[in-house]
Amino acid sequence: TGSAVHNWTLGLDLHEYDYDSRTSFGNRELEQSQRAWYLHNLVSLTPKLSLSAGARKLESTLSGEGADKEQDGEMYEGGIRYTFTGNLALFAGAQRSVRIANVDELSPFNPPIDPQTGKGYTAGASWSQGRQHSTLTFWRAEIDNEILFDPVSFTNRNLEDRTVHKGVSINSRWRLDKDLMLTINASAQQARFDGGPFDRNDVPLVPEHTLQLIADWQALSWLSTQISHRYVGDRRFDGDLDNRFRKLDHYRTTDLQLTARYQAFYLKAGVYNLEDHQVVDYGNFSNTTNTATLYPLPERHYRAAFGVEF
């Protein structure tokens, strides 16, 4: 291909699931195998212009009492990137996605669930100057057969109508000192139903705004420190397709983590939710009983881990 430089990636994903459920509604055992072959190529046509293209073939086999089923799907993506003088780059891309229901979404009462498919489009810019590198991305996704929990029938099912997700995000990394790095991630997004009985309603559990600030400090050659602050905006309760209940409140949490390394060994210790906030990450609303169930995150807590990297 002349002066063009190719970077090929060929891979295989394999996921095996064993599901054993014991409930008052009865017992159930399921097995699911998901396999995917994928191929991706990044082509540098010139030092400034590059193209990318990829494909993935997904296959799923589900077995168990009353649940023998095979499903498959194909995913594609393509993109273009051009870098101008001065480290400014523009990029655009398009993708087709597929999601197959996992075993945890397949209760004995579920109707058949078809694969969820989507078309996505992205465009944006990235630039570097001095000690910073930032990327601004706009996206839009149109999803058909979206898989969700329906509190009326108490099952997971496919939506009959399309949903549209769109938004903008920014990722910015700043080297404040040779041992200190600051990362900023923020997004504003909207997810709504497009047609049907819930037309223009918000899709549940999608926060309108998110923000994350991360500071990494290499205090010593063997000791690093990270402090991160996360903000998650308001979002609808799971199951509130009519948008008639209040929203889940926004929340903030801060985490502090220390990592000590010696050759291949490491010790991590951290304190999480430093402010000791009482916050809720997930909630479910039932139109039938007009009540909500909240699943709070832990208050201030501590974790430690010891490991070795090969």
C-alpha positions in Angstrom: 0.0 0.0 0.0 2.8 2.4 -0.7 3.8 4.7 2.1 0.7 3.9 4.2 1.5 2.3 7.6 -0.9 -0.3 8.9 -1.4 -1.3 12.5 -3.5 -4.5 12.6 -5.2 -6.0 15.7 -6.8 -9.5 15.7 -8.4 -10.8 18.8 -10.9 -13.1 20.5 -13.1 -12.4 23.5 -14.6 -15.4 25.5 -16.9 -15.0 28.4 -18.5 -18.0 30.3 -21.3 -17.5 32.8 -22.8 -19.9 35.3 -26.0 -18.5 36.9 -27.7 -20.2 39.9 -30.8 -18.5 41.3 -32.7 -19.5 44.4 -35.9 -17.4 45.0 -39.4 -17.7 46.3 -40.5 -17.8 42.7 -38.5 -21.0 42.1 -35.0 -22.1 41.3 -33.2 -21.6 38.0 -29.8 -22.6 36.6 -28.5 -21.0 33.4 -25.2 -21.2 31.4 -24.2 -18.6 28.9 -21.2 -18.5 26.5 -20.4 -15.3 24.6 -17.7 -15.3 21.9 -16.5 -12.5 19.7 -13.9 -12.3 17.0 -12.6 -8.9 16.1 -10.3 -7.2 13.6 -9.1 -3.6 13.7 -6.8 -1.6 11.4 -5.3 1.8 12.0 -3.9 3.2 8.8 -1.5 6.2 8.7 -1.9 7.5 5.2 0.4 10.5 5.9 2.1 11.7 9.1 -1.0 13.9 9.6 -3.9 11.8 8.2 -5.1 8.5 9.6 -8.1 6.2 9.1 -9.4 3.4 11.3 -11.8 0.6 10.6 -12.9 -2.4 12.7 -15.4 -5.2 12.9 -16.6 -7.6 15.6 -18.7 -10.8 15.2 -20.5 -11.7 18.4 -22.1 -15.0 19.2 -24.0 -16.0 22.3 -25.3 -19.5 23.4 -27.7 -19.7 26.3 -28.7 -23.1 27.9 -30.8 -24.1 30.8 -34.4 -24.9 31.7 -36.6 -23.3 29.2 -33.9 -21.0 27.9 -32.0 -22.7 25.1 -31.2 -19.9 22.6 -28.5 -18.8 20.2 -28.1 -15.2 19.2 -25.5 -13.3 17.2 -24.7 -9.8 16.1 -22.2 -7.8 14.1 -20.5 -4.5 15.1 -18.6 -2.1 12.9 -16.7 1.2 13.4 -14.8 3.6 11.2 -13.1 6.9 11.7 -10.8 9.6 10.3 -8.3 11.9 12.1 -6.3 14.8 10.8 -3.6 16.6 12.8 -2.8 20.2 11.9 0.4 22.0 12.6 0.5 23.1 16.2 -0.8 19.8 17.7 -4.5 20.4 16.9 -6.3 17.4 15.6 -9.9 16.9 14.3 -11.6 13.5 14.2 -15.0 12.0 13.3 -16.3 8.4 13.4 -19.4 6.2 13.2 -20.2 2.9 14.9 -22.7 0.1 15.0 -23.1 -1.6 18.4 -24.8 -4.7 19.6 -25.7 -5.8 23.1 -27.1 -9.3 24.0 -29.0 -9.8 27.3 -26.9 -11.4 30.0 -28.0 -14.2 32.3 -28.8 -11.7 35.1 -31.4 -10.1 32.9 -33.2 -13.3 32.0 -35.8 -14.1 34.7 -38.3 -17.0 34.2 -41.0 -14.5 33.4 -39.2 -12.5 30.7 -40.5 -12.3 27.2 -37.9 -13.2 24.6 -35.2 -10.5 24.5 -33.7 -9.6 21.1 -30.3 -8.1 20.8 -30.1 -4.3 21.4 -28.6 -2.5 18.4 -27.4 1.1 18.0 -25.8 3.5 15.6 -23.4 6.0 17.0 -21.7 9.1 15.6 -18.8 11.1 17.2 -16.9 14.2 16.3 -14.4 16.3 18.1 -11.0 17.9 18.5 -7.9 17.2 20.6 -5.0 19.6 21.2 -1.7 19.7 23.1 0.1 22.8 24.4 2.9 22.8 26.8 2.1 20.4 29.7 -1.6 19.8 28.8 -3.4 17.5 26.4 -7.2 17.8 26.0 -9.9 16.2 24.0 -13.4 17.5 23.3 -16.0 15.0 21.9 -19.5 15.4 20.7 -21.6 12.2 20.3 -25.0 11.0 19.3 -26.4 7.4 19.5 -29.7 6.0 18.2 -30.6 2.7 20.0 -33.2 0.2 18.9 -34.6 -2.7 21.0 -33.0 -1.1 24.1 -33.0 -3.6 26.9 -34.4 -2.3 30.2 -36.3 -3.4 33.3 -40.1 -2.8 33.2 -41.5 -2.4 36.7 -45.1 -2.9 35.5 -44.5 -6.5 34.3 -41.5 -6.9 36.6 -39.4 -8.3 33.7 -36.6 -7.2 31.5 -37.7 -6.5 27.9 -36.9 -4.7 24.7 -38.3 -1.2 24.2 -40.5 -0.9 21.1 -39.4 2.6 20.4 -36.0 4.1 19.7 -34.0 6.0 22.3 -31.6 8.9 21.4 -28.5 9.7 23.5 -26.4 12.7 22.8 -23.9 14.9 24.6 -20.5 16.4 24.9 -17.5 15.4 27.0 -14.1 16.8 27.7 -11.0 15.0 29.0 -8.0 17.2 30.0 -4.7 16.1 31.5 -2.3 18.7 33.0 1.3 18.0 34.2 1.6 20.6 36.9 5.0 19.4 37.9 7.3 16.5 37.0 5.7 14.4 39.8 2.2 15.9 39.8 -0.6 15.2 37.2 -4.2 16.6 37.2 -6.9 15.0 35.1 -10.3 16.6 34.5 -13.3 14.6 33.0 -16.7 16.2 32.5 -19.8 15.5 30.4 -23.2 16.9 29.7 -25.7 14.5 28.2 -29.3 13.9 27.3 -31.1 10.6 26.7 -34.7 10.5 25.6 -37.3 8.3 24.1 -38.0 8.9 20.4 -41.6 8.0 19.7 -44.2 5.8 21.4 -46.0 6.3 24.7 -42.8 7.7 26.4 -41.9 10.1 23.5 -39.5 12.8 24.7 -39.3 11.4 28.2 -35.9 11.0 29.9 -34.4 7.5 29.8 -33.9 6.4 33.4 -30.5 6.3 35.2 -28.7 8.6 32.8 -27.2 11.6 34.7 -27.4 15.0 33.1 -23.9 16.0 34.2 -20.8 14.2 35.4 -17.5 15.5 36.6 -14.3 13.9 37.9 -11.1 15.5 39.1 -8.1 13.3 39.7 -4.7 14.4 41.1 -1.8 11.9 40.9 1.4 12.6 42.9 4.5 10.5 42.7 5.6 11.4 46.2 8.6 9.0 46.2 10.0 6.6 43.7 8.1 3.7 45.4 5.1 5.7 46.7 2.3 7.3 44.8 -0.8 9.1 46.0 -4.1 9.7 44.2 -7.0 11.9 45.3 -10.2 11.9 43.2 -13.5 13.9 43.4 -16.5 12.7 41.6 -19.8 14.4 40.9 -22.9 12.6 39.4 -25.9 14.7 38.4 -29.6 14.2 38.7 -31.2 11.2 36.9 -34.5 9.4 36.7 -35.2 6.4 38.9 -35.0 3.0 37.1 -38.5 2.1 36.0 -39.8 5.6 35.9 -40.6 5.6 32.2 -43.5 8.1 32.6 -41.1 10.6 34.3 -43.7 11.3 37.0 -41.6 10.7 40.1 -38.9 13.0 41.4 -35.3 12.5 40.3 -32.4 10.8 42.1 -30.4 13.5 43.8 -27.0 14.5 42.6 -24.1 13.6 44.8 -20.3 14.1 45.3 -17.7 11.8 46.8 -13.9 12.1 47.4 -11.5 9.1 47.5 -7.9 9.0 48.7 -5.5 6.1 47.8 -1.9 5.3 48.5 0.1 2.8 46.5 3.5 1.4 47.6 5.6 -0.7 45.1 8.6 -2.9 45.6 9.7 -4.7 42.4 6.6 -6.6 41.2 4.8 -6.3 44.5 2.4 -3.5 45.5 0.3 -2.5 48.5 -2.7 -0.3 48.0 -4.6 1.4 50.8 -7.4 3.9 50.6 -10.2 5.8 52.3 -13.3 6.3 50.2 -16.2 8.7 50.6 -14.0 10.9 52.7 -16.8 13.4 53.5 -18.9 10.5 54.9 -21.8 11.5 52.7 -25.0 9.5 52.5 -25.5 9.1 48.8 -27.6 6.9 46.5 -26.2 5.6 43.2 -29.2 3.6 42.2 -33.0 3.7 42.8 -36.0 1.8 41.4 -39.5 3.3 41.2 -42.7 1.2 40.9 -45.7 2.7 39.2 -47.9 -0.1 40.7 -47.2 0.7 44.3 -46.1 4.3 43.8 -43.0 3.6 45.9 -39.3 3.8 45.4 -36.5 1.6 46.6 -33.0 3.1 47.2 -29.6 1.4 47.1 -27.2 3.7 49.0 -23.4 3.6 48.5 -21.2 2.9 51.5 -20.5 5.8 53.8 -16.8 6.5 54.7 -15.0 3.1 54.3 -11.5 1.7 54.0 -9.9 -0.9 51.7 -6.5 -2.4 51.3 -5.1 -4.7 48.7 -1.8 -6.6 48.3 -0.8 -8.0 44.9 1.9 -8.9 42.5 2.2 -8.0 38.8 3.8 -10.5 36.4 
